[in-house]
Amino acid sequence: MGINRLLRGIAGFFILLSLFLAVFFSMWWLLFTAFVGANLLQSSFTDWCPMMTILEKIGFRKEIPAQKH
């Protein structure tokens, strides 16, 4: 699995987790949802995401485009 797909999966998991926590524990968890959304938005402009940096440091590699034969 490439780092981009993994990153989208982690972001989706964090959003669903924070929504679950907001419904069952405290509405303050929606701030975490807003943080994830804001981070996704800023990364679309800057092409930098803290989670991507973390994933690269633990060994995941960026996707290499498939070669056409």
Contacts in CASP RR format, 6 or more apart in sequence:
PFRMAT RR
TARGET T0000
AUTHOR 0000-0000-0000
METHOD contacts of the structure
MODEL  1
MGINRLLRGIAGFFILLSLFLAVFFSMWWLLFTAFVGANLLQSSFTDWCP
MMTILEKIGFRKEIPAQKH
2 60 0 8 1.000
2 61 0 8 1.000
2 62 0 8 1.000
2 63 0 8 1.000
3 52 0 8 1.000
3 55 0 8 1.000
3 56 0 8 1.000
3 60 0 8 1.000
3 61 0 8 1.000
3 62 0 8 1.000
3 63 0 8 1.000
4 62 0 8 1.000
4 63 0 8 1.000
5 63 0 8 1.000
6 55 0 8 1.000
6 60 0 8 1.000
7 49 0 8 1.000
7 51 0 8 1.000
7 52 0 8 1.000
7 55 0 8 1.000
10 51 0 8 1.000
11 36 0 8 1.000
11 37 0 8 1.000
11 40 0 8 1.000
11 51 0 8 1.000
12 36 0 8 1.000
14 32 0 8 1.000
14 33 0 8 1.000
14 36 0 8 1.000
15 33 0 8 1.000
15 36 0 8 1.000
15 37 0 8 1.000
18 29 0 8 1.000
18 30 0 8 1.000
18 32 0 8 1.000
18 33 0 8 1.000
18 36 0 8 1.000
19 29 0 8 1.000
19 30 0 8 1.000
19 33 0 8 1.000
21 29 0 8 1.000
21 32 0 8 1.000
22 28 0 8 1.000
22 29 0 8 1.000
22 30 0 8 1.000
22 33 0 8 1.000
39 49 0 8 1.000
39 50 0 8 1.000
39 51 0 8 1.000
40 49 0 8 1.000
43 49 0 8 1.000
43 52 0 8 1.000
56 62 0 8 1.000
END
